[in-house]
């Protein structure tokens, strides 16, 4: 998608296998970043963390009300892609979500060039994400904004430090790789 709106990022995740109770529905949001750590924990590798992300396997077998706030305190959102090889960063968004609050940084948006750089939404009060509260000086908003900004910058620093961001334009595929991907139905 061309944004980090809930209608784009709020998608179902379905797991099946050992350690996953049939019919279990988890209402809390989780992040795709936590999926590898979750799968490692479910596979009983003894690992439940990878870098700065953590497994959500405990949500699969427990009553959510009994867990309290044991899941990730902040969920991270990121979307970076281009429309073609000439403009490989047409859309660049990062964000962080904590409870009902969602902070979004728009670095580049080819469709909305004058989009605000920062947006802060209270999804409980504003599920359509129409009221940008980033500039509000209410004490609660200031605290949430500061906390989410710090976590987003910390996470971005971790990604940069480990070479998981900023690799330049996509590498061109050779003909054999492209043929294999086409045969598999990926292109």
MDAnalysis code that builds the backbone (N, CA, C; Angstrom):
import MDAnalysis as mda
import numpy as np

u = mda.Universe.empty(561, n_residues=187, atom_resindex=np.repeat(np.arange(187), 3), trajectory=True)
u.add_TopologyAttr("name", ["N", "CA", "C"] * 187)
u.add_TopologyAttr("resid", np.arange(1, 188))
u.add_TopologyAttr("resname", ["UNK", "UNK", "UNK", "UNK", "UNK", "UNK", "UNK", "UNK", "UNK", "UNK", "UNK", "UNK", "UNK", "UNK", "UNK", "UNK", "UNK", "UNK", "UNK", "UNK", "UNK", "UNK", "UNK", "UNK", "UNK", "UNK", "UNK", "UNK", "UNK", "UNK", "UNK", "UNK", "UNK", "UNK", "UNK", "UNK", "UNK", "UNK", "UNK", "UNK", "UNK", "UNK", "UNK", "UNK", "UNK", "UNK", "UNK", "UNK", "UNK", "UNK", "UNK", "UNK", "UNK", "UNK", "UNK", "UNK", "UNK", "UNK", "UNK", "UNK", "UNK", "UNK", "UNK", "UNK", "UNK", "UNK", "UNK", "UNK", "UNK", "UNK", "UNK", "UNK", "UNK", "UNK", "UNK", "UNK", "UNK", "UNK", "UNK", "UNK", "UNK", "UNK", "UNK", "UNK", "UNK", "UNK", "UNK", "UNK", "UNK", "UNK", "UNK", "UNK", "UNK", "UNK", "UNK", "UNK", "UNK", "UNK", "UNK", "UNK", "UNK", "UNK", "UNK", "UNK", "UNK", "UNK", "UNK", "UNK", "UNK", "UNK", "UNK", "UNK", "UNK", "UNK", "UNK", "UNK", "UNK", "UNK", "UNK", "UNK", "UNK", "UNK", "UNK", "UNK", "UNK", "UNK", "UNK", "UNK", "UNK", "UNK", "UNK", "UNK", "UNK", "UNK", "UNK", "UNK", "UNK", "UNK", "UNK", "UNK", "UNK", "UNK", "UNK", "UNK", "UNK", "UNK", "UNK", "UNK", "UNK", "UNK", "UNK", "UNK", "UNK", "UNK", "UNK", "UNK", "UNK", "UNK", "UNK", "UNK", "UNK", "UNK", "UNK", "UNK", "UNK", "UNK", "UNK", "UNK", "UNK", "UNK", "UNK", "UNK", "UNK", "UNK", "UNK", "UNK", "UNK", "UNK", "UNK", "UNK", "UNK", "UNK", "UNK", "UNK", "UNK", "UNK", "UNK"])
u.atoms.positions = np.array([
    [0.813, -1.191, 0.000],
    [0.000, 0.000, 0.000],
    [0.854, 1.251, 0.000],
    [0.203, 2.349, -0.233],
    [0.887, 3.630, -0.362],
    [0.807, 4.447, 0.915],
    [0.643, 3.798, 2.043],
    [0.566, 4.498, 3.319],
    [0.750, 3.487, 4.447],
    [0.658, 3.979, 5.679],
    [0.663, 3.102, 6.852],
    [-0.678, 3.181, 7.563],
    [-1.731, 3.489, 6.831],
    [-3.067, 3.543, 7.422],
    [-3.464, 2.161, 7.913],
    [-4.316, 2.127, 8.931],
    [-4.763, 0.846, 9.497],
    [-5.411, -0.044, 8.455],
    [-6.103, 0.559, 7.489],
    [-6.750, -0.247, 6.452],
    [-5.730, -0.996, 5.602],
    [-4.478, -0.543, 5.595],
    [-3.415, -1.185, 4.838],
    [-2.608, -2.138, 5.718],
    [-2.286, -1.706, 6.945],
    [-1.398, -2.514, 7.795],
    [-2.147, -3.472, 8.703],
    [-3.414, -3.240, 8.944],
    [-4.191, -4.112, 9.829],
    [-4.755, -5.290, 9.070],
    [-3.928, -6.285, 8.825],
    [-4.343, -7.457, 8.058],
    [-4.296, -8.700, 8.941],
    [-5.102, -9.710, 8.643],
    [-5.070, -10.925, 9.463],
    [-3.799, -11.739, 9.240],
    [-3.387, -12.416, 10.280],
    [-2.262, -13.343, 10.217],
    [-2.792, -14.682, 10.696],
    [-2.603, -15.710, 9.898],
    [-3.114, -17.036, 10.241],
    [-1.928, -17.983, 10.415],
    [-1.876, -18.629, 11.571],
    [-0.832, -19.607, 11.863],
    [-1.473, -20.959, 12.105],
    [-0.779, -22.007, 11.704],
    [-1.251, -23.362, 11.951],
    [-0.038, -24.239, 12.196],
    [-0.116, -25.083, 13.201],
    [0.985, -25.991, 13.456],
    [1.125, -26.293, 14.928],
    [2.197, -27.009, 15.286],
    [2.434, -27.361, 16.688],
    [2.556, -26.113, 17.548],
    [1.873, -26.149, 18.681],
    [1.916, -25.021, 19.600],
    [0.901, -23.934, 19.296],
    [0.131, -24.116, 18.230],
    [-0.879, -23.126, 17.846],
    [-2.249, -23.777, 18.024],
    [-2.992, -23.401, 19.067],
    [-4.304, -24.015, 19.301],
    [-5.278, -23.721, 18.152],
    [-5.967, -24.742, 17.713],
    [-6.952, -24.579, 16.634],
    [-8.047, -23.613, 17.076],
    [-8.405, -22.711, 16.208],
    [-9.496, -21.788, 16.477],
    [-9.140, -20.601, 17.356],
    [-7.912, -20.518, 17.820],
    [-7.506, -19.411, 18.696],
    [-7.483, -18.112, 17.901],
    [-8.136, -17.080, 18.416],
    [-8.131, -15.754, 17.802],
    [-7.486, -14.786, 18.783],
    [-6.453, -14.113, 18.341],
    [-5.761, -13.116, 19.156],
    [-6.251, -11.745, 18.697],
    [-6.799, -10.991, 19.624],
    [-7.344, -9.674, 19.293],
    [-6.285, -8.580, 19.267],
    [-5.225, -8.755, 20.043],
    [-4.181, -7.729, 20.098],
    [-3.433, -7.666, 18.776],
    [-3.044, -6.463, 18.358],
    [-2.205, -6.382, 17.156],
    [-0.817, -6.939, 17.441],
    [-0.241, -7.565, 16.450],
    [1.140, -8.035, 16.501],
    [1.827, -7.475, 15.257],
    [3.143, -7.591, 15.229],
    [3.868, -7.073, 14.068],
    [4.558, -8.203, 13.331],
    [4.617, -8.065, 12.017],
    [5.239, -9.095, 11.187],
    [6.723, -9.255, 11.540],
    [7.342, -8.199, 12.056],
    [8.740, -8.283, 12.493],
    [8.937, -9.362, 13.545],
    [7.908, -9.608, 14.355],
    [8.012, -10.597, 15.429],
    [7.757, -12.030, 14.954],
    [7.347, -12.198, 13.711],
    [7.009, -13.534, 13.229],
    [8.195, -14.505, 13.246],
    [9.392, -14.136, 12.773],
    [10.506, -15.109, 12.847],
    [10.799, -15.556, 14.283],
    [10.815, -14.621, 15.232],
    [11.071, -14.993, 16.634],
    [9.955, -15.883, 17.164],
    [8.729, -15.624, 16.745],
    [7.588, -16.436, 17.166],
    [7.715, -17.858, 16.632],
    [8.065, -17.987, 15.357],
    [8.215, -19.313, 14.757],
    [9.370, -20.082, 15.398],
    [10.455, -19.385, 15.737],
    [11.570, -20.047, 16.424],
    [11.149, -20.543, 17.803],
    [10.353, -19.747, 18.507],
    [9.883, -20.193, 19.827],
    [8.926, -21.372, 19.690],
    [8.025, -21.311, 18.724],
    [7.083, -22.418, 18.520],
    [7.814, -23.704, 18.112],
    [8.945, -23.561, 17.430],
    [9.746, -24.724, 17.025],
    [10.634, -25.220, 18.162],
    [10.504, -24.590, 19.332],
    [11.240, -24.982, 20.540],
    [12.758, -24.937, 20.365],
    [13.222, -23.863, 19.732],
    [14.664, -23.683, 19.539],
    [15.318, -23.068, 20.765],
    [14.502, -22.583, 21.700],
    [15.036, -21.880, 22.850],
    [15.216, -20.391, 22.581],
    [14.893, -19.954, 21.382],
    [15.003, -18.531, 21.032],
    [13.611, -17.910, 20.988],
    [13.494, -16.709, 21.519],
    [12.233, -15.982, 21.410],
    [12.473, -14.499, 21.131],
    [13.712, -14.161, 20.772],
    [14.071, -12.790, 20.404],
    [15.012, -12.822, 19.222],
    [14.896, -11.806, 18.394],
    [15.859, -11.588, 17.308],
    [16.080, -10.086, 17.249],
    [17.247, -9.648, 17.664],
    [17.515, -8.214, 17.670],
    [16.596, -7.496, 18.635],
    [15.857, -6.530, 18.121],
    [14.977, -5.755, 19.003],
    [13.509, -6.143, 18.846],
    [13.250, -7.359, 18.350],
    [11.874, -7.847, 18.241],
    [11.735, -9.142, 19.044],
    [10.498, -9.462, 19.413],
    [10.251, -10.568, 20.338],
    [9.081, -11.428, 19.859],
    [9.066, -12.644, 20.300],
    [8.012, -13.590, 19.972],
    [6.675, -13.174, 20.592],
    [5.599, -13.452, 19.878],
    [4.260, -13.275, 20.438],
    [3.594, -14.632, 20.680],
    [4.387, -15.706, 20.767],
    [3.849, -17.059, 20.949],
    [3.010, -17.174, 22.212],
    [3.345, -16.421, 23.264],
    [2.584, -16.520, 24.509],
    [1.124, -16.118, 24.302],
    [0.849, -15.305, 23.298],
    [-0.545, -14.919, 23.029],
    [-1.359, -16.072, 22.457],
    [-0.699, -17.023, 21.862],
    [-1.411, -18.111, 21.193],
    [-2.020, -19.109, 22.159],
    [-1.431, -19.248, 23.326],
    [-1.917, -20.264, 24.239],
    [-2.486, -19.731, 25.532],
    [-2.558, -18.414, 25.687],
    [-2.986, -17.850, 26.964],
    [-4.200, -16.951, 26.795],
    [-4.874, -16.761, 27.901],
    [-5.970, -15.810, 27.945],
    [-5.349, -14.415, 27.942],
    [-5.721, -13.575, 26.972],
    [-5.105, -12.253, 26.837],
    [-5.269, -11.390, 28.079],
    [-6.385, -11.527, 28.784],
    [-6.576, -10.690, 29.969],
    [-5.623, -11.103, 31.083],
    [-5.221, -12.363, 31.108],
    [-4.273, -12.833, 32.112],
    [-2.847, -12.374, 31.818],
    [-2.553, -12.065, 30.559],
    [-1.200, -11.695, 30.177],
    [-0.832, -10.276, 30.575],
    [-1.809, -9.428, 30.733],
    [-1.496, -8.025, 31.019],
    [-0.795, -7.411, 29.837],
    [0.267, -6.678, 30.090],
    [1.005, -6.003, 29.032],
    [2.323, -6.703, 28.729],
    [2.284, -8.008, 28.540],
    [3.526, -8.742, 28.322],
    [3.948, -8.769, 26.866],
    [3.112, -8.317, 25.953],
    [3.509, -8.301, 24.547],
    [4.320, -7.042, 24.276],
    [4.810, -6.916, 23.062],
    [5.636, -5.760, 22.697],
    [4.930, -4.468, 23.069],
    [5.683, -3.583, 23.713],
    [5.090, -2.313, 24.115],
    [4.880, -1.405, 22.921],
    [5.741, -1.513, 21.916],
    [5.623, -0.699, 20.713],
    [5.736, -1.611, 19.501],
    [4.842, -1.416, 18.547],
    [4.882, -2.147, 17.286],
    [5.429, -1.200, 16.222],
    [6.286, -1.696, 15.346],
    [6.898, -0.859, 14.317],
    [6.267, -1.119, 12.962],
    [6.174, -0.058, 12.181],
    [5.583, -0.106, 10.846],
    [6.600, 0.486, 9.878],
    [6.702, -0.096, 8.694],
    [7.630, 0.445, 7.710],
    [7.190, 0.043, 6.321],
    [7.340, 0.966, 5.397],
    [6.965, 0.715, 4.014],
    [7.887, 1.561, 3.152],
    [8.637, 0.930, 2.293],
    [9.530, 1.651, 1.390],
    [9.554, 0.923, 0.060],
    [9.165, 1.619, -0.998],
    [9.214, 1.021, -2.320],
    [9.085, 2.104, -3.375],
    [9.337, 1.733, -4.593],
    [9.225, 2.657, -5.713],
    [8.301, 2.111, -6.776],
    [7.921, 3.002, -7.653],
    [7.028, 2.586, -8.742],
    [7.805, 1.982, -9.904],
    [9.084, 2.354, -10.024],
    [9.908, 1.809, -11.095],
    [11.383, 1.937, -10.708],
    [12.267, 1.471, -11.580],
    [13.699, 1.485, -11.277],
    [14.293, 2.880, -11.247],
    [13.631, 3.852, -11.880],
    [14.138, 5.226, -11.878],
    [13.829, 5.948, -10.575],
    [12.764, 5.552, -9.908],
    [12.377, 6.191, -8.650],
    [12.087, 5.083, -7.648],
    [13.141, 4.473, -7.118],
    [12.980, 3.292, -6.274],
    [12.573, 3.630, -4.849],
    [12.446, 4.923, -4.514],
    [11.979, 5.317, -3.185],
    [10.821, 6.307, -3.332],
    [9.821, 5.956, -4.086],
    [8.663, 6.826, -4.280],
    [7.835, 6.965, -3.012],
    [7.854, 5.937, -2.190],
    [7.033, 5.905, -0.980],
    [7.895, 5.393, 0.177],
    [8.098, 6.238, 1.187],
    [8.916, 5.854, 2.335],
    [8.191, 6.315, 3.597],
    [7.747, 5.346, 4.372],
    [7.023, 5.616, 5.610],
    [7.601, 4.753, 6.724],
    [7.681, 5.310, 7.922],
    [8.004, 4.523, 9.102],
    [7.024, 4.930, 10.189],
    [6.814, 4.050, 11.137],
    [5.880, 4.380, 12.201],
    [6.044, 3.478, 13.400],
    [5.358, 3.873, 14.465],
    [5.363, 3.098, 15.701],
    [3.968, 3.189, 16.306],
    [3.526, 2.094, 16.888],
    [2.200, 2.061, 17.503],
    [2.313, 1.536, 18.928],
    [1.628, 2.227, 19.835],
    [1.574, 1.820, 21.236],
    [0.124, 1.970, 21.679],
    [-0.511, 0.846, 21.996],
    [-1.929, 0.909, 22.370],
    [-2.728, 1.580, 21.265],
    [-3.528, 2.589, 21.608],
    [-4.334, 3.243, 20.583],
    [-3.563, 4.312, 19.795],
    [-2.331, 4.588, 20.161],
    [-1.570, 5.674, 19.542],
    [-0.699, 5.164, 18.407],
    [-0.690, 5.917, 17.304],
    [0.151, 5.560, 16.155],
    [0.860, 6.804, 15.636],
    [2.186, 6.719, 15.574],
    [3.030, 7.788, 15.058],
    [3.509, 7.366, 13.675],
    [3.415, 8.271, 12.688],
    [3.841, 7.967, 11.325],
    [4.753, 9.079, 10.823],
    [5.899, 8.680, 10.281],
    [6.796, 9.620, 9.616],
    [6.713, 9.363, 8.122],
    [6.397, 10.414, 7.367],
    [6.357, 10.321, 5.913],
    [7.615, 10.990, 5.383],
    [8.529, 10.176, 4.891],
    [9.752, 10.721, 4.312],
    [9.521, 11.084, 2.851],
    [8.757, 10.253, 2.152],
    [8.475, 10.491, 0.737],
    [7.127, 9.883, 0.390],
    [6.291, 10.636, -0.317],
    [5.002, 10.131, -0.781],
    [4.751, 10.710, -2.157],
    [4.962, 9.906, -3.179],
    [4.847, 10.369, -4.561],
    [3.435, 10.860, -4.887],
    [2.411, 10.327, -4.214],
    [1.039, 10.725, -4.521],
    [0.591, 11.950, -3.733],
    [1.198, 12.166, -2.565],
    [0.838, 13.324, -1.736],
    [2.140, 14.031, -1.356],
    [2.703, 14.831, -2.294],
    [4.010, 15.431, -2.034],
    [4.029, 16.411, -0.863],
    [2.897, 16.976, -0.483],
    [2.845, 17.923, 0.630],
    [2.310, 17.288, 1.909],
    [2.390, 15.978, 2.006],
    [1.920, 15.288, 3.220],
    [2.754, 15.751, 4.405],
    [2.135, 15.871, 5.593],
    [2.931, 16.265, 6.759],
    [4.005, 15.214, 7.045],
    [5.174, 15.695, 7.481],
    [6.268, 14.773, 7.770],
    [5.915, 13.841, 8.929],
    [5.220, 14.371, 9.945],
    [4.862, 13.591, 11.121],
    [3.360, 13.621, 11.342],
    [2.813, 12.506, 11.767],
    [1.397, 12.434, 12.133],
    [1.277, 11.542, 13.363],
    [0.384, 11.910, 14.245],
    [0.115, 11.126, 15.450],
    [-1.394, 10.986, 15.572],
    [-1.853, 9.741, 15.653],
    [-3.286, 9.471, 15.713],
    [-3.630, 8.683, 16.962],
    [-4.796, 8.962, 17.522],
    [-5.365, 8.146, 18.583],
    [-6.438, 7.301, 17.906],
    [-6.119, 6.049, 17.627],
    [-7.013, 5.179, 16.857],
    [-8.311, 4.862, 17.586],
    [-8.295, 4.963, 18.907],
    [-9.513, 4.735, 19.688],
    [-10.522, 5.852, 19.437],
    [-10.049, 7.087, 19.432],
    [-10.914, 8.251, 19.228],
    [-11.091, 8.593, 17.755],
    [-10.140, 8.204, 16.932],
    [-10.113, 8.599, 15.524],
    [-9.700, 7.407, 14.654],
    [-10.561, 6.389, 14.526],
    [-10.177, 5.195, 13.777],
    [-9.927, 5.451, 12.284],
    [-10.439, 6.545, 11.756],
    [-10.238, 6.869, 10.344],
    [-8.932, 7.626, 10.100],
    [-8.201, 7.932, 11.171],
    [-6.912, 8.625, 11.091],
    [-7.032, 9.953, 10.342],
    [-7.963, 10.776, 10.783],
    [-8.194, 12.081, 10.154],
    [-7.664, 13.240, 10.980],
    [-7.451, 13.031, 12.290],
    [-7.045, 14.127, 13.170],
    [-5.592, 13.918, 13.595],
    [-4.704, 14.686, 12.988],
    [-3.279, 14.608, 13.303],
    [-3.027, 15.361, 14.607],
    [-2.665, 14.636, 15.654],
    [-2.460, 15.218, 16.981],
    [-0.987, 15.500, 17.269],
    [-0.124, 15.395, 16.267],
    [1.311, 15.522, 16.491],
    [1.689, 16.854, 17.138],
    [1.067, 17.940, 16.735],
    [1.431, 19.263, 17.259],
    [0.681, 19.632, 18.542],
    [-0.238, 18.784, 18.995],
    [-0.990, 19.081, 20.222],
    [-0.031, 19.228, 21.403],
    [-0.340, 20.151, 22.284],
    [0.503, 20.363, 23.464],
    [-0.122, 19.803, 24.743],
    [-1.175, 19.022, 24.606],
    [-1.758, 18.321, 25.738],
    [-0.672, 17.448, 26.371],
    [-0.640, 17.348, 27.693],
    [0.414, 16.615, 28.393],
    [0.479, 15.149, 27.972],
    [-0.661, 14.501, 27.832],
    [-0.689, 13.091, 27.413],
    [-0.112, 12.947, 26.017],
    [-0.514, 13.828, 25.116],
    [-0.016, 13.762, 23.737],
    [1.489, 14.010, 23.711],
    [1.970, 14.982, 24.472],
    [3.411, 15.254, 24.522],
    [4.186, 14.031, 24.995],
    [3.680, 13.368, 26.043],
    [4.354, 12.176, 26.565],
    [4.372, 11.039, 25.541],
    [3.227, 10.793, 24.928],
    [3.133, 9.727, 23.924],
    [4.044, 10.040, 22.744],
    [3.998, 11.268, 22.267],
    [4.828, 11.683, 21.132],
    [6.308, 11.471, 21.445],
    [6.760, 11.925, 22.598],
    [8.172, 11.782, 22.979],
    [8.570, 10.302, 23.072],
    [7.716, 9.500, 23.678],
    [8.018, 8.074, 23.856],
    [8.085, 7.354, 22.498],
    [7.104, 7.620, 21.631],
    [7.087, 6.947, 20.328],
    [8.218, 7.434, 19.425],
    [8.524, 8.721, 19.474],
    [9.656, 9.237, 18.693],
    [10.952, 8.557, 19.124],
    [11.171, 8.472, 20.431],
    [12.389, 7.839, 20.946],
    [12.482, 6.387, 20.502],
    [11.387, 5.646, 20.621],
    [11.404, 4.219, 20.236],
    [11.603, 4.045, 18.733],
    [10.965, 4.915, 17.933],
    [11.107, 4.826, 16.483],
    [12.549, 5.117, 16.068],
    [13.163, 6.133, 16.676],
    [14.554, 6.453, 16.368],
    [15.492, 5.334, 16.825],
    [15.217, 4.764, 17.989],
    [16.026, 3.651, 18.507],
    [15.944, 2.446, 17.568],
    [14.749, 2.123, 17.124],
    [14.557, 0.988, 16.218],
    [15.236, 1.259, 14.875],
    [15.075, 2.467, 14.346],
    [15.726, 2.832, 13.087],
    [17.239, 2.744, 13.198],
    [17.786, 3.175, 14.342],
    [19.226, 3.070, 14.574],
    [19.683, 1.629, 14.584],
    [18.882, 0.760, 15.210],
    [19.226, -0.669, 15.243],
    [19.233, -1.238, 13.827],
    [18.232, -0.890, 13.015],
    [18.181, -1.374, 11.631],
    [19.397, -0.895, 10.845],
    [19.731, 0.388, 10.986],
    [20.892, 0.946, 10.284],
    [22.182, 0.261, 10.726],
    [22.339, 0.107, 12.040],
    [23.544, -0.495, 12.609],
    [23.779, -1.912, 12.098],
    [22.700, -2.641, 11.861],
    [22.806, -4.031, 11.415],
    [22.667, -4.184, 9.900],
    [22.727, -3.080, 9.176],
    [22.711, -3.140, 7.721],
    [21.388, -3.570, 7.120],
    [20.305, -3.343, 7.817],
    [18.996, -3.777, 7.333],
    [18.212, -2.653, 6.650],
    [18.883, -1.539, 6.407],
    [18.227, -0.414, 5.773],
    [19.267, 0.371, 4.970],
    [18.805, 1.073, 3.949],
    [19.683, 1.965, 3.204],
    [20.683, 1.260, 2.298],
    [20.246, 0.259, 1.560],
    [21.144, -0.485, 0.687],
    [21.229, 0.080, -0.718],
    [20.559, 1.162, -1.016],
    [20.583, 1.720, -2.361],
    [19.538, 1.084, -3.251],
    [19.606, 1.408, -4.533],
    [18.589, 0.897, -5.459],
    [18.646, -0.625, -5.565],
    [17.520, -1.222, -5.952],
    [17.487, -2.681, -6.080],
    [18.511, -3.177, -7.103],
    [19.059, -4.335, -6.829],
    [20.016, -4.961, -7.742],
    [19.241, -5.540, -8.914],
    [19.798, -5.379, -10.101],
    [19.161, -5.933, -11.297],
    [19.352, -7.449, -11.333],
    [18.296, -8.161, -11.701],
    [18.345, -9.618, -11.774],
    [18.971, -10.065, -13.082],
    [19.678, -11.169, -13.012],
    [20.169, -11.755, -14.251],
    [19.019, -12.528, -14.895],
    [19.169, -12.872, -16.157],
    [18.097, -13.511, -16.928],
    [17.685, -14.865, -16.334],
    [18.651, -15.631, -15.842],
    [18.343, -16.956, -15.293],
    [17.483, -16.842, -14.025],
    [17.839, -15.905, -13.142],
    [17.055, -15.705, -11.913],
    [15.653, -15.241, -12.254],
    [15.544, -14.312, -13.193],
    [14.223, -13.823, -13.607],
    [13.381, -14.961, -14.176],
    [13.981, -15.821, -14.985],
    [13.249, -16.965, -15.566],
    [12.764, -17.908, -14.465],
    [13.600, -18.158, -13.458],
    [13.210, -19.031, -12.347],
    [12.037, -18.427, -11.571],
    [12.120, -17.140, -11.277],
    [11.037, -16.473, -10.532],
    [9.741, -16.464, -11.343],
    [9.850, -16.276, -12.655],
    [8.640, -16.330, -13.503],
    [8.015, -17.729, -13.471],
    [8.891, -18.751, -13.557],
    [8.403, -20.142, -13.553],
    [7.699, -20.472, -12.246],
    [8.144, -19.848, -11.138],
    [7.513, -20.081, -9.834],
    [6.257, -19.217, -9.624],
    [6.017, -18.276, -10.563],
    [4.828, -17.437, -10.457],
    [5.024, -16.162, -9.647],
    [6.269, -15.804, -9.326],
    [6.528, -14.607, -8.555],
    [6.574, -13.348, -9.409],
    [6.789, -13.490, -10.696],
    [6.840, -12.323, -11.582],
    [5.805, -12.477, -12.682],
])
